[in-house]
Amino acid sequence: MLSYIKRKLSESDSGVASGSSSNSNNINSTTVAAEIVRKTSEMSLDSGVIAFGEDALLHELGYRNATDLQETIYDLLRTIRDPEKPCTLEDLNVIYEDGIFVMTPTRSNVSVVRIEFNPTVPHCSLATLIGLCIRIKVERGLPHNIKLDIYIKKGAHQTEEEINKQINDKERIAAAMENPNLRELVENCIKDEE
């Protein structure tokens, strides 16, 4: 890679001084190194780093890196209230920072986030409602489109497979949010405290 850059620099310098002798192509290594630093600093972003791949997508969305997106989502989720108890999901350890994973983007360049939650008991009857609250809070709280995969922690609930299907099915989510009683429950759980 360095030899390629040196050759390109040499070609651009010889193109500028096209009438000069062949000695102009023999640039000493100090000059080459200084020129490489100058040209790469011109190309770099304000932060001094050129983002590529997944980080470029995150930068485009306004995040420094995957951890920044993870922390943003956790900050949204930590205030969701439990449907039965006067506590937040964070207080009950239903939601935890290590349960949020920023995955590889889709082919159409959409960020993918997997959120894992842990119901307080293996037979929690409100696990589906909690999953729905998580989905609605994140979808409303982020100013851009992301693909959300929400799952109950493996082995933490008796009917986890069924619930995982329900909380990741767009049609079921839309139908649930059309139910006025269920919508009111969700709204009460996700509203921000004033």
N, CA and C of each residue as an Amber inpcrd file, in Angstrom:
protein
   582
   0.8290000  -1.1900000   0.0000000   0.0000000   0.0000000   0.0000000
   0.8700000   1.2480000   0.0000000   1.9270000   1.2660000   0.8140000
   2.8090000   2.4170000   0.8790000   3.5050000   2.6470000  -0.4600000
   3.9150000   1.5640000  -1.1320000   4.5690000   1.7220000  -2.4360000
   3.5980000   2.3110000  -3.4530000   2.3280000   1.9450000  -3.3780000
   1.3140000   2.4970000  -4.2730000   1.1800000   4.0060000  -4.0450000
   1.1260000   4.4190000  -2.7910000   1.0060000   5.8420000  -2.4630000
   2.2390000   6.5970000  -2.9460000   3.4320000   6.0360000  -2.7030000
   4.6670000   6.6770000  -3.1690000   4.6560000   6.8470000  -4.6820000
   4.2180000   5.8120000  -5.4010000   4.1780000   5.8710000  -6.8640000
   3.2070000   6.9530000  -7.3160000   2.0290000   7.0170000  -6.6970000
   1.0440000   8.0190000  -7.0640000   1.5510000   9.4330000  -6.7810000
   2.2100000   9.6070000  -5.6330000   2.7820000  10.9100000  -5.3120000
   3.8550000  11.2850000  -6.3210000   4.6700000  10.3020000  -6.6560000
   5.7390000  10.5180000  -7.6230000   5.1620000  10.9050000  -8.9830000
   4.0830000  10.2080000  -9.3980000   3.4400000  10.5160000 -10.6750000
   2.8520000  11.9190000 -10.6620000   2.2040000  12.2970000  -9.5500000
   1.6010000  13.6320000  -9.4960000   2.6730000  14.7140000  -9.4760000
   3.8050000  14.4600000  -8.8000000   4.9020000  15.4240000  -8.7940000
   5.5540000  15.5280000 -10.1580000   5.7330000  14.4060000 -10.8580000
   6.3610000  14.4470000 -12.1710000   5.4310000  15.0760000 -13.1900000
   4.1280000  14.9690000 -12.9770000   3.1610000  15.6090000 -13.8690000
   3.2140000  17.1200000 -13.7300000   3.4620000  17.6200000 -12.5190000
   3.5590000  19.0530000 -12.2760000   4.8250000  19.6000000 -12.9080000
   5.9040000  18.8720000 -12.7430000   7.1960000  19.3020000 -13.2820000
   7.5230000  18.4730000 -14.5040000   6.6950000  18.5020000 -15.5060000
   6.8490000  17.6360000 -16.6670000   8.1040000  17.9430000 -17.4590000
   8.6080000  19.1460000 -17.4060000   9.8000000  19.4870000 -18.1610000
  11.0700000  19.2200000 -17.3940000  11.0040000  18.7900000 -16.1690000
  12.2170000  18.5940000 -15.3790000  12.8530000  17.2590000 -15.6880000
  14.0420000  17.0760000 -15.2040000  14.8250000  15.8770000 -15.5170000
  14.3130000  14.6570000 -14.7670000  14.8830000  13.5200000 -15.0590000
  14.4630000  12.2760000 -14.4220000  14.8020000  12.2450000 -12.9520000
  15.6550000  13.1410000 -12.4860000  15.9920000  13.2020000 -11.0590000
  14.7990000  13.6420000 -10.2220000  13.8190000  14.3130000 -10.8320000
  12.6470000  14.7550000 -10.0650000  11.8000000  13.5730000  -9.6100000
  11.9490000  12.4320000 -10.2800000  11.2100000  11.2330000  -9.8680000
  11.8340000  10.5670000  -8.6540000  13.0640000  10.9090000  -8.3450000
  13.7640000  10.3240000  -7.1950000  13.5660000  11.2220000  -5.9820000
  12.4500000  11.0570000  -5.3350000  12.1280000  11.8610000  -4.1590000
  12.6570000  11.1140000  -2.9420000  13.3670000  11.8330000  -2.0730000
  13.8870000  11.1280000  -0.9010000  12.7620000  10.7350000   0.0340000
  13.0000000   9.7540000   0.8720000  11.9420000   9.1750000   1.7040000
  11.3570000  10.1660000   2.6990000  12.1340000  11.1280000   3.1600000
  11.6200000  12.1310000   4.0900000  10.5690000  12.9990000   3.4090000
  10.8520000  13.3930000   2.1890000   9.9040000  14.2120000   1.4350000
   8.6280000  13.4260000   1.1560000   8.7810000  12.1580000   0.7940000
   7.6180000  11.3110000   0.5200000   6.7610000  11.1760000   1.7750000
   7.3830000  10.9100000   2.8980000   6.6390000  10.7470000   4.1480000
   5.8880000  12.0280000   4.4990000   6.5380000  13.1690000   4.3420000
   5.9010000  14.4440000   4.6460000   4.7230000  14.6860000   3.7030000
   4.9090000  14.3390000   2.4400000   3.8430000  14.5240000   1.4500000
   2.6550000  13.5990000   1.7420000   2.9350000  12.3670000   2.1620000
   1.8680000  11.4200000   2.5140000   1.0540000  11.9590000   3.6830000
   1.7360000  12.4520000   4.6930000   1.0470000  13.0090000   5.8600000
   0.1930000  14.1940000   5.4450000   0.7380000  15.0770000   4.6100000
   0.0010000  16.2600000   4.1720000  -1.2450000  15.8670000   3.3900000
  -1.0980000  14.9590000   2.4400000  -2.2380000  14.5940000   1.5880000
  -3.2930000  13.8030000   2.3600000  -2.8900000  12.9110000   3.2570000
  -3.8910000  12.1590000   4.0210000  -4.6040000  13.0520000   5.0210000
  -3.9070000  14.0470000   5.5760000  -4.5920000  14.9530000   6.4990000
  -5.6040000  15.8080000   5.7600000  -5.3440000  16.1190000   4.4920000
  -6.3160000  16.8550000   3.6850000  -7.5660000  16.0150000   3.4390000
  -7.3860000  14.6880000   3.3200000  -8.5020000  13.8020000   3.0140000
  -9.3140000  13.4350000   4.2450000  -8.7610000  13.5610000   5.4280000
  -9.4400000  13.0570000   6.6150000 -10.5750000  13.9620000   7.0530000
 -11.4570000  13.4030000   7.8610000 -12.6170000  14.1190000   8.3810000
 -12.1940000  15.0150000   9.5300000 -13.1480000  15.7710000  10.0590000
 -12.8670000  16.6690000  11.1770000 -12.2560000  15.9420000  12.3630000
 -12.6890000  14.7220000  12.6070000 -12.1940000  13.9680000  13.7510000
 -10.8020000  13.4090000  13.5120000 -10.2850000  13.5380000  12.3030000
  -8.9650000  13.0270000  11.9970000  -8.9820000  11.5730000  11.5830000
 -10.1490000  10.9770000  11.4700000 -10.2640000   9.5720000  11.1030000
 -11.2230000   9.4540000   9.9210000 -10.8690000   8.6330000   8.9630000
 -11.7620000   8.3910000   7.8480000 -12.5990000   7.1690000   8.1810000
 -13.9000000   7.3520000   8.2450000 -14.7960000   6.2520000   8.5880000
 -15.0970000   5.4240000   7.3440000 -15.1950000   4.1200000   7.5300000
 -15.5780000   3.2520000   6.4210000 -16.3640000   2.0820000   6.9750000
 -17.1060000   1.4150000   6.0920000 -17.8970000   0.2550000   6.4920000
 -19.0040000   0.6280000   7.4460000 -19.1600000  -0.1800000   8.4980000
 -20.2280000   0.0360000   9.4720000 -20.0890000   1.3720000  10.1760000
 -18.8510000   1.7690000  10.4810000 -18.6490000   3.0460000  11.1630000
 -19.0930000   4.2190000  10.3060000 -18.9250000   4.1110000   8.9870000
 -19.3620000   5.1950000   8.0980000 -20.8720000   5.3760000   8.2020000
 -21.6080000   4.2830000   8.2470000 -23.0560000   4.3550000   8.3900000
 -23.4200000   5.0020000   9.7290000 -22.7580000   4.5990000  10.8010000
 -23.0350000   5.1700000  12.1180000 -22.6910000   6.6590000  12.1540000
 -21.5710000   7.0470000  11.5210000 -21.2040000   8.4650000  11.4510000
 -22.2790000   9.2490000  10.7070000 -22.7750000   8.6690000   9.6370000
 -23.8170000   9.3100000   8.8340000 -25.0810000   9.5370000   9.6670000
 -25.3700000   8.6250000  10.5820000 -26.5490000   8.7360000  11.4440000
 -26.3120000   9.6350000  12.6570000 -25.0590000  10.0650000  12.8490000
 -24.7470000  10.9750000  13.9460000 -24.1110000  10.3290000  15.1630000
 -23.6370000   9.0990000  15.0510000 -23.0020000   8.4050000  16.1720000
 -21.4970000   8.3040000  15.9310000 -20.7240000   8.3480000  17.0020000
 -19.2670000   8.2060000  16.8870000 -18.8900000   6.7790000  16.5150000
 -19.6150000   5.8110000  17.1080000 -19.3170000   4.3940000  16.8720000
 -20.4940000   3.5580000  17.3790000 -20.3440000   2.2470000  17.3340000
 -21.4170000   1.3390000  17.7530000 -21.7580000   1.5180000  19.2360000
 -20.7660000   1.7800000  20.0620000 -21.0100000   1.9590000  21.4940000
 -21.8840000   3.1860000  21.7410000 -21.6830000   4.2280000  20.9480000
 -22.4910000   5.4400000  21.0790000 -23.9680000   5.1390000  20.7860000
 -24.2280000   4.3650000  19.7280000 -25.6050000   3.9660000  19.4100000
 -26.1720000   3.0820000  20.5200000 -25.3740000   2.1510000  21.0140000
 -25.8040000   1.2590000  22.0960000 -26.2010000   2.0700000  23.3300000
 -25.3870000   3.0530000  23.6980000 -25.6760000   3.8770000  24.8760000
 -26.9230000   4.7360000  24.6710000 -27.1080000   5.2400000  23.4520000
 -28.2910000   6.0380000  23.1410000 -29.5560000   5.2070000  23.3260000
 -29.5350000   3.9810000  22.8240000 -30.7010000   3.0950000  22.9530000
 -30.9340000   2.7300000  24.4140000 -29.8760000   2.4470000  25.1440000
 -30.0240000   2.1130000  26.5610000 -30.6470000   3.2800000  27.3280000
 -30.2210000   4.5040000  27.0110000 -30.7930000   5.6760000  27.6770000
 -32.2870000   5.8130000  27.4040000 -32.7120000   5.4090000  26.2130000
 -34.1520000   5.4210000  25.8990000 -34.8940000   4.3700000  26.7290000
 -34.3170000   3.1790000  26.8130000 -35.0060000   2.0430000  27.4390000
 -35.0210000   2.0910000  28.9570000 -34.0430000   2.6880000  29.5480000
 -33.9100000   2.6320000  31.0080000 -35.0820000   3.2750000  31.7450000
 -35.8350000   4.1390000  31.0700000 -36.9470000   4.8350000  31.7350000
 -38.2940000   4.1510000  31.5550000 -38.3440000   3.0630000  30.7940000
 -39.6190000   2.3500000  30.6190000 -40.0400000   1.7720000  31.9690000
 -41.2870000   1.9990000  32.3310000 -41.8000000   1.4980000  33.6090000
 -42.3890000   0.1020000  33.4480000 -42.2350000  -0.6860000  34.4650000
 -42.8140000  -2.0270000  34.4880000 -44.3450000  -1.8910000  34.5470000
 -45.0720000  -2.7210000  33.7930000 -46.5390000  -2.6250000  33.7830000
 -47.1960000  -2.9230000  35.1320000 -46.5340000  -3.7130000  35.9980000
 -47.1420000  -4.1170000  37.2740000 -46.5490000  -3.4090000  38.4800000
 -45.2630000  -3.1570000  38.4460000 -44.5700000  -2.6230000  39.6270000
 -44.2240000  -1.1470000  39.4080000 -44.0590000  -0.4040000  40.4850000
 -43.7180000   1.0210000  40.3590000 -42.2110000   1.2320000  40.1560000
 -41.6140000   0.4530000  39.2900000 -40.1740000   0.5190000  39.0310000
 -39.9310000   0.5960000  37.5280000 -38.7160000   0.9710000  37.1650000
 -38.3570000   0.9540000  35.7450000 -37.8080000  -0.4340000  35.4080000
 -37.7220000  -0.7040000  34.1110000 -37.1480000  -1.9850000  33.6750000
 -35.6720000  -2.0720000  34.0580000 -35.0030000  -0.9300000  34.1150000
 -33.6090000  -0.9100000  34.5470000 -33.5020000  -1.3070000  36.0240000
 -34.3820000  -0.7630000  36.8640000 -34.3700000  -1.0900000  38.2950000
 -34.5400000  -2.5900000  38.5280000 -35.3510000  -3.2240000  37.6990000
 -35.6560000  -4.6500000  37.8540000 -34.6600000  -5.5500000  37.0990000
 -33.6780000  -4.9360000  36.4480000 -32.6850000  -5.6640000  35.6320000
 -33.3310000  -6.4490000  34.4860000 -34.4490000  -5.9430000  34.0020000
 -35.0860000  -6.5290000  32.8190000 -34.3250000  -6.0470000  31.5850000
 -33.8990000  -4.7940000  31.6230000 -33.0890000  -4.1720000  30.5790000
 -31.7170000  -3.9200000  31.1610000 -30.6850000  -4.2020000  30.3770000
 -29.3120000  -3.9870000  30.8250000 -28.4670000  -3.6380000  29.6060000
 -27.4440000  -2.8410000  29.8240000 -26.6380000  -2.3270000  28.7170000
 -25.9850000  -3.4290000  27.8980000 -25.5700000  -4.5050000  28.5430000
 -24.9210000  -5.6120000  27.8230000 -25.9060000  -6.4040000  26.9620000
 -27.1910000  -6.0900000  27.0660000 -28.2020000  -6.7780000  26.2720000
 -28.5330000  -6.0610000  24.9620000 -27.7790000  -5.0120000  24.6460000
 -28.0060000  -4.2640000  23.4090000 -26.8030000  -4.4890000  22.5030000
 -27.0730000  -5.0120000  21.3090000 -26.0000000  -5.3640000  20.3800000
 -26.2080000  -4.6370000  19.0490000 -25.1870000  -3.9370000  18.5930000
 -25.2330000  -3.3120000  17.2670000 -24.6390000  -4.3290000  16.3050000
 -25.4560000  -4.7790000  15.3740000 -25.0700000  -5.8450000  14.4530000
 -24.6140000  -5.2560000  13.1050000 -24.1960000  -6.1360000  12.2070000
 -23.8160000  -5.7310000  10.8650000 -25.0380000  -5.1700000  10.1350000
 -24.8850000  -4.0410000   9.4140000 -26.0310000  -3.4680000   8.6880000
 -26.5580000  -4.4140000   7.6110000 -27.8010000  -4.1860000   7.1990000
 -28.3970000  -4.9850000   6.1320000 -27.7480000  -4.6120000   4.8020000
 -28.0710000  -5.3580000   3.7530000 -27.5330000  -5.0510000   2.4220000
 -27.9680000  -3.6860000   1.9280000 -29.1250000  -3.2390000   2.3840000
 -29.6110000  -1.9160000   1.9860000 -29.1120000  -0.8280000   2.9320000
 -28.0920000  -1.1470000   3.7190000 -27.3960000  -0.2070000   4.5960000
 -28.2740000   0.3520000   5.7170000 -29.0600000  -0.5070000   6.3360000
 -29.8660000  -0.1300000   7.4970000 -29.2140000  -0.7440000   8.7290000
 -29.0080000   0.0640000   9.7510000 -28.4110000  -0.4410000  10.9880000
 -29.3220000  -1.4840000  11.6240000 -28.7150000  -2.5170000  12.1960000
 -29.4600000  -3.5820000  12.8620000 -29.0710000  -3.5850000  14.3350000
 -30.0670000  -3.5350000  15.1900000 -29.8240000  -3.5690000  16.6300000
 -30.6210000  -4.7200000  17.2250000 -29.9380000  -5.5410000  18.0090000
 -30.5930000  -6.6460000  18.7170000 -30.6840000  -6.2560000  20.1920000
 -31.8880000  -6.3360000  20.7150000 -32.1040000  -6.0170000  22.1280000
 -32.5990000  -7.2740000  22.8200000 -31.9150000  -7.6230000  23.8740000
 -32.2660000  -8.8020000  24.6650000 -32.7710000  -8.3040000  26.0180000
 -33.8710000  -8.8620000  26.4790000 -34.3530000  -8.4940000  27.8110000
 -34.6340000  -9.7400000  28.6230000 -34.6530000  -9.5670000  29.9350000
 -34.7600000 -10.6910000  30.8550000 -35.9620000 -10.4860000  31.7870000
 -37.0930000 -11.1550000  31.5140000 -38.2580000 -11.0120000  32.4190000
 -37.8750000 -11.4090000  33.8510000 -38.5740000 -10.8280000  34.8000000
 -38.2290000 -11.0750000  36.2090000 -38.5000000 -12.5160000  36.6410000
 -39.5080000 -13.1540000  36.0260000 -39.8130000 -14.5520000  36.3510000
 -40.0280000 -15.3410000  35.0550000 -39.7630000 -16.6550000  35.0460000
 -39.8800000 -17.4580000  33.8230000 -41.3020000 -17.5950000  33.2750000
 -42.2960000 -17.2210000  34.0570000 -43.6830000 -17.3290000  33.5990000
 -44.3510000 -15.9520000  33.5220000 -43.5480000 -14.9030000  33.3760000
 -44.0620000 -13.5250000  33.3320000 -45.1280000 -13.3830000  32.2480000
 -46.3250000 -13.0070000  32.6680000 -47.4420000 -12.9020000  31.7280000
 -47.3880000 -11.6130000  30.9060000 -46.5260000 -10.6890000  31.3030000
 -46.4490000  -9.4040000  30.6070000 -45.1850000  -9.2670000  29.7510000
 -44.5110000 -10.3590000  29.4770000 -43.2760000 -10.3050000  28.6820000
 -43.5350000  -9.7590000  27.2820000 -44.6560000 -10.1200000  26.6880000
 -44.9940000  -9.6180000  25.3510000 -45.2220000  -8.1090000  25.4030000
 -45.9160000  -7.6290000  26.4110000 -46.1550000  -6.1970000  26.5720000
 -44.8330000  -5.4530000  26.7770000 -43.9420000  -6.0130000  27.5510000
 -42.6370000  -5.3870000  27.7720000 -41.8670000  -5.3010000  26.4520000
 -41.8760000  -6.3740000  25.6770000 -41.2230000  -6.3620000  24.3670000
 -41.8290000  -5.3140000  23.4450000 -43.1370000  -5.1720000  23.4740000
 -43.8200000  -4.1710000  22.6650000 -43.4210000  -2.7600000  23.1100000
 -43.3460000  -2.5450000  24.3980000 -42.9230000  -1.2390000  24.9330000
 -41.5010000  -0.9000000  24.4730000 -40.6220000  -1.8820000  24.5220000
 -39.2340000  -1.6770000  24.0790000 -39.2140000  -1.2490000  22.6160000
 -39.9380000  -1.9770000  21.7830000 -39.9720000  -1.6730000  20.3440000
 -40.5030000  -0.2640000  20.0860000 -41.6310000   0.0830000  20.6720000
 -42.2630000   1.3790000  20.4230000 -41.3700000   2.5160000  20.9230000
 -40.7740000   2.3470000  22.0850000 -39.9120000   3.4000000  22.6590000
 -38.6990000   3.6620000  21.7580000 -38.0690000   2.6170000  21.2590000
 -36.8880000   2.8030000  20.3970000 -37.3000000   3.3910000  19.0510000
 -38.3680000   2.8640000  18.4600000 -38.8010000   3.3750000  17.1580000
 -39.1740000   4.8550000  17.2290000 -39.7840000   5.2680000  18.3130000
 -40.1590000   6.6770000  18.4670000 -38.9720000   7.5400000  18.8820000
 -38.0550000   6.9620000  19.6080000 -36.9570000   7.7410000  20.1820000
 -35.7900000   8.0170000  19.2560000 -35.6310000   7.2230000  18.2200000
 -34.5230000   7.4440000  17.2940000 -35.0280000   8.1840000  16.0520000
 -34.2790000   9.1660000  15.5860000 -34.7350000   9.9660000  14.4490000
 -34.4740000   9.3240000  13.0880000 -34.0790000   8.0830000  13.0700000
 -33.7620000   7.4090000  11.8120000 -34.2600000   5.9680000  11.8630000
 -34.2730000   5.3400000  10.7290000 -34.7760000   3.9740000  10.6010000
 -33.6780000   2.9660000  10.9760000 -34.0170000   2.0350000  11.8470000
 -33.1280000   0.9160000  12.1350000 -33.9710000  -0.3540000  12.1680000
 -33.3190000  -1.4710000  11.9600000 -34.0050000  -2.7610000  12.0700000
 -33.8020000  -3.2510000  13.4950000 -34.9000000  -3.4880000  14.1800000
 -34.8520000  -3.9400000  15.5670000 -35.1770000  -5.4230000  15.6630000
 -34.3340000  -6.1530000  16.3310000 -34.6090000  -7.5470000  16.6810000
 -34.6650000  -7.5990000  18.1960000 -35.8310000  -7.9130000  18.7350000
 -36.0120000  -7.9290000  20.1900000 -36.2840000  -9.3560000  20.6250000
 -35.5160000  -9.8020000  21.6220000 -35.6110000 -11.1870000  22.0780000
 -35.5540000 -11.2600000  23.5940000 -36.2260000 -12.2650000  24.1110000
 -36.0920000 -12.6150000  25.5230000 -34.7810000 -13.3740000  25.6620000
 -34.0790000 -13.1140000  26.7490000 -32.8140000 -13.7990000  26.9910000
 -33.0360000 -15.3080000  26.9540000 -32.1570000 -16.0070000  26.2840000
 -32.2620000 -17.4590000  26.1090000 -32.4370000 -18.1600000  27.4590000
 -33.4940000 -18.9580000  27.5630000 -33.7580000 -19.7310000  28.7710000
 -34.4110000 -18.9680000  29.9030000 -34.8020000 -17.6990000  29.6620000
 -35.3480000 -16.8760000  30.7410000 -36.8730000 -16.9070000  30.8390000
 -37.5400000 -17.5440000  29.8700000 -39.0040000 -17.5790000  29.8940000
 -39.5030000 -18.9000000  29.3250000 -40.6180000 -19.3760000  29.8510000
 -41.1660000 -20.6590000  29.4160000 -41.6290000 -20.6570000  27.9620000
 -42.1340000 -19.5430000  27.4900000 -42.6500000 -19.4670000  26.1100000
 -41.8710000 -18.4400000  25.2830000 -40.5740000 -18.4110000  25.4570000
 -39.7580000 -17.3780000  24.8050000 -39.8530000 -17.4020000  23.2770000
 -39.9030000 -18.5760000  22.6690000 -39.9670000 -18.6490000  21.2060000
 -41.2420000 -18.0010000  20.6720000 -42.3650000 -18.3100000  21.3100000
 -43.6530000 -17.7170000  20.9220000 -43.6350000 -16.2010000  21.0620000
 -43.1490000 -15.7370000  22.1900000 -43.1150000 -14.2970000  22.4560000
 -42.1550000 -13.5940000  21.4940000 -40.9960000 -14.2150000  21.2260000
 -40.0390000 -13.6180000  20.2890000 -40.6610000 -13.4330000  18.9060000
 -41.4610000 -14.4120000  18.4660000 -42.1500000 -14.2870000  17.1770000
 -43.1240000 -13.1120000  17.2040000 -43.8840000 -13.0100000  18.2890000
 -44.8970000 -11.9500000  18.3900000 -44.2760000 -10.5610000  18.3740000
 -43.2170000 -10.3590000  19.1310000 -42.6670000  -9.0000000  19.2550000
 -41.7590000  -8.6130000  18.0850000 -41.5580000  -9.5300000  17.1460000
 -40.7780000  -9.2160000  15.9500000 -41.6120000  -9.3260000  14.6730000
 -42.9300000  -9.4490000  14.8170000 -43.8400000  -9.5570000  13.6820000
 -44.5390000  -8.2080000  13.4760000 -44.2580000  -7.5490000  12.3640000
 -44.7890000  -6.2020000  12.0990000 -46.3180000  -6.1620000  12.1230000
 -46.9500000  -7.1630000  11.5670000 -48.4210000  -7.1720000  11.5230000
 -49.0160000  -7.3030000  12.9190000 -48.4330000  -8.1630000  13.7340000
 -48.9370000  -8.3260000  15.1090000 -48.7230000  -7.0500000  15.9170000
 -47.5910000  -6.3860000  15.6890000 -47.3070000  -5.1410000  16.4080000
 -48.3240000  -4.0720000  16.0120000 -48.5700000  -3.9450000  14.7030000
 -49.5370000  -2.9530000  14.2220000 -50.9280000  -3.2420000  14.7850000
 -51.3220000  -4.5100000  14.7910000 -52.6340000  -4.8850000  15.3240000
 -52.7180000  -4.5840000  16.8180000 -51.6550000  -4.8600000  17.5430000
 -51.6490000  -4.6030000  18.9870000 -51.7940000  -3.1090000  19.2660000
 -51.1170000  -2.2790000  18.4750000 -51.1660000  -0.8360000  18.7170000
 -52.4950000  -0.2050000  18.2580000 -53.2990000  -0.9600000  17.5240000
 -54.6320000  -0.4750000  17.1580000 -55.6390000  -0.6990000  18.2810000
 -55.3170000  -1.5990000  19.2000000 -56.1850000  -1.8740000  20.3450000
 -56.0390000  -0.7220000  21.3450000 -57.1090000   0.0500000  21.6030000
 -56.9970000   1.2350000  22.4560000 -56.5320000   0.9240000  23.8870000
 -56.9780000  -0.1860000  24.4540000 -56.5710000  -0.5280000  25.8260000
 -55.0840000  -0.8730000  25.8940000 -54.6310000  -1.6480000  24.9280000
 -53.2240000  -2.0370000  24.8860000 -52.3410000  -0.8250000  24.5990000
 -52.8100000   0.0420000  23.6880000 -52.0450000   1.2500000  23.3710000
 -51.8890000   2.1320000  24.6070000 -52.9640000   2.2490000  25.3930000
 -52.8950000   3.0580000  26.6140000 -51.8870000   2.4710000  27.6070000
 -51.8850000   1.1370000  27.7450000 -50.8980000   0.4840000  28.6160000
 -49.4770000   0.7950000  28.1640000 -49.2290000   0.6580000  26.8560000
 -47.8950000   0.9360000  26.3060000 -47.5100000   2.3910000  26.5600000
 -48.4290000   3.3110000  26.2560000 -48.1480000   4.7430000  26.4330000
 -47.8130000   5.0650000  27.8920000 -48.5200000   4.4540000  28.8210000
 -48.2340000   4.6980000  30.2420000 -46.8700000   4.1610000  30.6450000
 -46.4530000   3.0580000  30.0600000 -45.1590000   2.4720000  30.4040000
 -43.9880000   3.2500000  29.8010000 -44.1850000   3.8000000  28.6010000
 -43.0500000   4.4410000  27.9210000 -42.9860000   5.9500000  28.0810000
 -44.0260000   6.5790000  28.6520000 -43.9910000   8.0380000  28.7520000
 -42.8620000   8.4790000  29.6810000 -42.2520000   9.5900000  29.2770000
 -41.1390000  10.1300000  30.0710000 -41.6700000  10.8370000  31.3090000
 -40.9620000  10.6700000  32.4020000 -41.3570000  11.3420000  33.6490000
 -41.0730000  12.8120000  33.5200000 -41.9250000  13.6120000  34.1160000
 -41.7480000  15.0650000  34.0300000 -41.3670000  15.6670000  35.3340000
